Amino acid sequence: MSAYPTTLPAELLDDDRAALTLEALARACCMDADWVTARLQEGLLHVSATDSDDPTAWRFSGATVVRARRIAHLEVTFDADPHLAALTADLIEEVTTLRQQLRHLKSR
């Protein structure tokens, strides 16, 4: 396993353009494809676009990349259980959404 990268290219965060393959998502997380597949089977990550059960056809959004990287980071850094890491990612995402809503309300 490589060191966890600290930055993401901006194009990965744009859901309209992002369509990463399984291998690309695994590389972005510094994990292997089996790690991603296990998180998919556990319902912790989701495929954005697929027309088949063939992993080579799976595509992942920028939001999934951010979530997967966050889960991988929590698992590696804190030796967290995958489900606990995913719950933590859920809470971080919720706080981010609430902060955006609060900023929007304050700007009115």
C-alpha positions as CSV (number, residue, x, y, z in Angstrom):
1,M,0.0,0.0,0.0
2,S,1.3,3.4,-0.9
3,A,1.1,6.5,1.2
4,Y,-2.3,8.2,1.2
5,P,-2.2,11.1,-1.3
6,T,-3.3,14.5,0.1
7,T,-4.7,16.1,-3.0
8,L,-7.2,15.2,-5.8
9,P,-7.1,16.6,-9.3
10,A,-10.1,19.0,-9.8
11,E,-11.5,16.9,-12.6
12,L,-12.1,14.0,-10.2
13,L,-14.5,16.1,-8.2
14,D,-16.7,17.1,-11.2
15,D,-19.4,14.5,-11.3
16,D,-20.5,15.5,-14.8
17,R,-17.2,14.6,-16.3
18,A,-16.0,11.9,-13.9
19,A,-16.4,8.3,-15.0
20,L,-13.6,6.4,-13.4
21,T,-13.1,2.7,-13.9
22,L,-12.7,0.2,-11.0
23,E,-8.9,0.2,-11.5
24,A,-8.8,4.0,-11.6
25,L,-10.8,4.3,-8.4
26,A,-8.6,1.8,-6.7
27,R,-5.5,3.7,-7.8
28,A,-7.0,7.0,-6.6
29,C,-7.5,5.4,-3.1
30,C,-4.0,3.8,-3.1
31,M,-5.8,0.5,-2.6
32,D,-6.4,-2.5,-4.9
33,A,-9.5,-3.4,-6.9
34,D,-10.4,-6.2,-4.4
35,W,-10.6,-3.5,-1.6
36,V,-13.1,-1.5,-3.8
37,T,-15.1,-4.6,-4.7
38,A,-15.4,-5.6,-1.0
39,R,-16.7,-2.1,-0.1
40,L,-19.2,-2.3,-3.0
41,Q,-20.4,-5.7,-1.8
42,E,-20.8,-4.4,1.7
43,G,-22.8,-1.4,0.4
44,L,-20.3,1.2,1.6
45,L,-19.6,2.4,-2.0
46,H,-21.8,2.6,-5.0
47,V,-21.3,2.2,-8.7
48,S,-22.5,5.3,-10.6
49,A,-23.0,3.8,-14.0
50,T,-23.2,0.2,-15.0
51,D,-25.0,-1.8,-17.6
52,S,-23.8,-5.2,-16.4
53,D,-22.3,-7.2,-13.6
54,D,-18.9,-6.9,-15.4
55,P,-16.5,-4.9,-13.2
56,T,-14.8,-3.5,-16.3
57,A,-18.1,-1.7,-17.2
58,W,-18.5,-0.1,-13.8
59,R,-18.0,3.7,-13.6
60,F,-17.6,5.8,-10.5
61,S,-18.5,9.5,-9.9
62,G,-16.2,12.1,-8.4
63,A,-18.3,12.0,-5.2
64,T,-17.6,8.2,-4.9
65,V,-13.9,8.9,-5.4
66,V,-13.9,11.4,-2.5
67,R,-15.9,9.0,-0.3
68,A,-13.7,6.0,-1.1
69,R,-10.5,7.9,-0.5
70,R,-12.0,9.1,2.9
71,I,-12.9,5.6,3.9
72,A,-9.5,4.2,2.8
73,H,-7.8,7.0,4.8
74,L,-9.8,6.3,7.9
75,E,-9.1,2.5,7.6
76,V,-5.4,2.9,7.1
77,T,-4.7,5.8,9.5
78,F,-6.9,4.7,12.4
79,D,-7.1,1.0,11.6
80,A,-10.9,1.5,11.5
81,D,-13.4,-1.1,10.7
82,P,-14.8,-0.5,7.1
83,H,-18.3,0.1,8.5
84,L,-17.1,2.5,11.1
85,A,-15.0,4.3,8.5
86,A,-18.1,4.5,6.2
87,L,-20.3,5.9,9.1
88,T,-17.6,8.5,9.8
89,A,-17.6,9.4,6.0
90,D,-21.4,9.7,6.2
91,L,-21.2,12.1,9.1
92,I,-18.5,14.2,7.4
93,E,-20.6,14.4,4.3
94,E,-23.7,15.4,6.3
95,V,-21.7,18.2,8.2
96,T,-20.5,19.5,4.8
97,T,-24.0,19.6,3.4
98,L,-25.3,21.4,6.5
99,R,-22.5,23.9,6.4
100,Q,-23.3,24.6,2.7
101,Q,-27.0,25.1,3.6
102,L,-26.1,27.4,6.4
103,R,-23.8,29.5,4.2
104,H,-26.6,29.7,1.6
105,L,-29.1,30.9,4.2
106,K,-26.7,33.5,5.6
107,S,-26.1,34.9,2.1
108,R,-29.8,35.7,1.6
